[in-house]
Amino acid sequence: MTTLILVFAFLFGLVFGSFLNVCAYRIPQNKSIVWPPSFCPNCNTHIKWYDNIPVLSYIILLGKCRTCKKPISLQYPVVELLTGLLTVLFVWRYGISAWTFIVLVAVYALICLSVIDFKLMIIPDRFSLGLIVWGLLFAWANPNFSGLWWQKELYALLGAAVGLFGVLAIALIGTWMFKKDAMGGGDVKLMGGVGALLGWQGVVTTIVLASFFGLIYALFLMMFKGKKRQDAIPFGPFLSLGAIINLLYLIVPSMLVIEF
């Protein structure tokens, strides 16, 4: 993998990260993601191209709108940088291939839904259900599955089923035990998409990773932000983090491996 390709991948990721910010802002409001052009959410002023350069414009403007001087959310450069870095990692991991394109689309969807879930505590169906369709459609190119194309399709179907119905069962049991929603419907459908991409083993390890990172976040909130144990936190971002780690390098204990 040449340095030039990785640099291009990073720049592409920065630009696409800027687009993901637009999607995260407009999709929950059922607004078009292509029109009108980018504008300041505070004063509605159209943003000029030179004020819309990923990360760089944020630094030059000192994190403030040029027109109204209101602060620009740190979310924008963070998402742009994160998208750029993850694009580089996956291009470095898988090279220039069909699977790289397939997995990056999934990663970009996971980033966008995580931003939405963090802000609004919802996961739009277009992401969760879209990932199920995406995983099933391109199971033939999935290096996480072995065998002929139809065997790979079976792995994807089994993974989606375990992600949907297995996690739904866990959510229902948790709700019954704790007398409150243990996991949202969006999280359940998201795990269906994760299963279609990673198989049923990936569902297990994704939940383990997400629970670990989610626990750390919850403890942080309780210790430093005054949150209470019963306060709800968005779980989608942590499921997404676990899925991205698995997509980068599938973590499957040997005891979980089965063959068709």
C-alpha positions in Angstrom: 0.0 0.0 0.0 1.6 3.2 -1.2 1.7 6.4 0.9 0.0 8.3 -1.9 -3.1 6.0 -1.8 -3.3 6.3 2.0 -3.1 10.1 1.8 -5.8 10.2 -0.9 -7.9 7.9 1.3 -7.5 10.2 4.3 -8.5 13.3 2.2 -11.5 11.4 0.8 -12.5 10.4 4.3 -12.3 14.0 5.5 -14.6 15.2 2.7 -17.0 12.4 3.2 -17.0 13.1 6.9 -18.3 16.6 6.2 -21.1 15.0 4.2 -21.9 12.7 7.1 -22.3 15.7 9.4 -24.9 17.0 6.9 -26.7 13.7 7.0 -26.7 13.5 10.8 -28.2 17.0 11.0 -30.8 16.7 8.2 -32.0 13.0 8.2 -33.7 13.1 11.6 -35.6 16.2 10.4 -36.6 14.5 7.1 -34.8 17.2 5.1 -32.9 16.7 1.8 -29.2 15.8 2.2 -28.3 17.5 -1.1 -30.3 20.7 -1.1 -30.0 23.4 0.0 -26.2 23.7 0.2 -24.6 23.8 3.6 -25.7 26.6 5.9 -25.2 27.8 9.5 -27.9 26.2 11.7 -27.9 29.4 13.9 -28.2 32.2 11.3 -29.1 30.1 8.2 -26.4 31.9 6.2 -25.1 29.9 3.2 -21.6 28.7 4.0 -19.0 29.6 1.3 -16.7 26.9 0.0 -13.7 28.3 1.7 -15.5 28.1 5.0 -16.5 24.5 4.4 -13.1 22.9 4.0 -13.0 19.9 6.4 -11.2 20.6 9.7 -9.1 23.4 8.2 -12.0 25.9 8.1 -12.9 25.1 11.7 -9.4 25.9 12.8 -9.2 29.1 10.7 -12.6 30.3 11.9 -11.6 29.5 15.5 -14.7 27.3 15.8 -17.2 30.2 15.1 -19.5 31.1 12.2 -18.0 33.9 10.1 -21.4 35.7 10.0 -23.1 35.3 13.4 -20.0 34.4 15.4 -21.9 31.6 17.2 -19.8 28.5 18.1 -19.6 25.7 15.6 -20.1 22.3 17.3 -16.9 20.4 17.8 -18.8 17.4 16.4 -18.0 18.6 12.9 -14.2 18.4 12.9 -14.3 15.3 15.1 -16.5 13.4 12.7 -14.4 14.5 9.7 -11.2 13.4 11.4 -12.7 10.1 12.5 -14.0 9.4 9.1 -10.6 10.2 7.5 -8.7 8.0 10.0 -11.1 5.1 9.6 -11.0 5.3 5.8 -7.2 5.1 6.0 -7.3 2.1 8.4 -9.7 0.1 6.2 -7.9 0.9 3.0 -4.6 -0.1 4.7 -6.3 -3.3 6.0 -8.0 -4.5 2.9 -6.3 -2.6 0.1 -8.2 -1.4 -3.0 -10.9 -4.0 -3.3 -14.6 -4.6 -3.6 -14.8 -5.4 0.1 -13.1 -2.2 1.0 -15.8 -0.2 -0.7 -18.5 -2.4 0.9 -17.2 -2.2 4.4 -16.5 1.6 4.2 -20.2 2.2 3.3 -21.1 0.2 6.4 -18.6 2.1 8.5 -19.9 5.5 7.3 -23.4 4.4 8.1 -22.3 3.4 11.6 -20.6 6.8 12.1 -23.7 8.7 11.0 -26.2 6.7 13.1 -23.9 7.0 16.1 -23.9 10.8 15.9 -27.7 10.8 15.6 -28.1 8.4 18.5 -25.8 10.4 20.7 -27.8 13.6 20.1 -31.4 12.3 19.8 -31.4 8.7 21.3 -32.8 7.3 18.0 -31.4 5.1 15.2 -33.2 5.7 11.9 -34.4 2.5 10.2 -32.7 3.5 7.0 -29.4 2.8 8.6 -30.2 -0.3 10.7 -32.4 -2.0 8.1 -30.1 -0.7 5.3 -27.1 -2.5 6.9 -29.1 -5.8 6.9 -29.8 -5.5 3.2 -26.2 -4.4 2.5 -24.7 -7.3 4.4 -27.0 -9.8 2.7 -26.5 -8.3 -0.8 -22.7 -8.5 -0.6 -22.1 -11.6 1.4 -20.4 -13.1 -1.6 -17.5 -10.7 -1.2 -17.2 -11.0 2.6 -13.8 -12.3 3.8 -15.2 -13.0 7.2 -17.2 -15.9 5.7 -15.8 -19.0 4.1 -17.1 -21.4 1.4 -19.0 -20.9 -1.8 -21.3 -17.9 -2.4 -24.4 -19.7 -1.2 -22.6 -20.7 2.0 -21.5 -17.1 2.6 -25.1 -16.1 2.1 -26.2 -18.6 4.8 -23.6 -17.1 7.2 -25.0 -13.7 6.6 -28.6 -14.9 7.0 -27.8 -16.7 10.2 -25.9 -13.7 11.5 -28.8 -11.3 10.7 -31.3 -13.7 12.4 -29.2 -14.0 15.5 -28.6 -10.3 15.6 -32.3 -9.5 15.3 -34.0 -12.3 17.3 -31.2 -13.2 19.7 -30.7 -9.5 20.8 -34.5 -9.0 20.8 -34.8 -11.9 23.3 -32.0 -10.4 25.5 -33.8 -7.0 25.4 -37.1 -8.5 26.4 -35.6 -10.5 29.2 -33.7 -7.4 30.4 -36.9 -5.3 30.3 -38.7 -8.0 32.3 -36.0 -8.2 34.9 -35.3 -4.5 35.3 -38.8 -3.2 34.7 -37.5 -0.7 32.0 -36.3 -0.9 28.4 -33.0 -2.7 28.4 -32.3 -2.0 24.8 -34.1 0.1 22.2 -35.7 -1.3 19.0 -33.2 0.6 16.9 -30.3 -1.2 18.7 -32.0 -4.6 18.0 -32.3 -3.8 14.3 -28.8 -2.5 14.2 -27.5 -5.8 15.5 -29.3 -7.5 12.6 -27.2 -5.4 10.3 -24.0 -6.2 12.3 -24.9 -9.9 12.1 -25.3 -9.8 8.3 -21.8 -8.3 8.0 -20.0 -10.2 10.7 -21.9 -13.5 11.2 -23.5 -14.6 14.5 -20.0 -14.8 16.1 -19.5 -11.2 15.3 -22.8 -10.4 17.0 -21.6 -12.0 20.2 -18.2 -10.2 20.3 -19.7 -6.9 19.2 -22.1 -7.0 22.2 -19.3 -7.8 24.5 -17.1 -4.9 23.2 -20.1 -2.5 23.3 -21.0 -3.5 26.8 -17.4 -2.9 28.0 -17.1 0.6 26.3 -20.7 1.5 27.3 -19.9 0.6 31.0 -16.8 2.8 30.9 -18.9 5.7 29.5 -21.7 5.2 32.1 -19.2 5.2 34.9 -17.6 8.4 33.5 -21.0 10.1 33.4 -21.8 9.0 37.0 -18.5 10.1 38.4 -18.0 13.4 36.6 -21.4 14.5 35.2 -23.7 13.6 38.0 -25.7 11.1 36.1 -27.6 8.4 37.9 -27.4 4.7 37.3 -31.0 4.5 36.0 -30.4 7.3 33.5 -30.6 6.0 29.9 -27.5 6.3 27.6 -27.4 5.8 23.9 -26.1 2.3 23.2 -25.9 2.5 19.4 -22.5 4.3 19.3 -21.0 1.6 21.4 -22.5 -1.2 19.3 -21.1 0.7 16.3 -17.7 0.9 17.9 -17.7 -2.8 18.6 -18.8 -3.5 15.0 -16.1 -1.3 13.5 -13.4 -3.1 15.6 -14.8 -6.4 14.4 -14.9 -5.2 10.8 -11.3 -4.1 11.0 -10.2 -7.4 12.5 -12.9 -10.0 13.3 -12.5 -11.0 16.9 -14.0 -14.6 17.2 -12.9 -17.0 19.8 -12.2 -20.5 18.3 -15.0 -22.0 20.4 -17.5 -19.9 18.5 -16.5 -21.0 15.0 -18.8 -23.4 13.1 -18.8 -24.7 9.6 -21.8 -25.3 7.3 
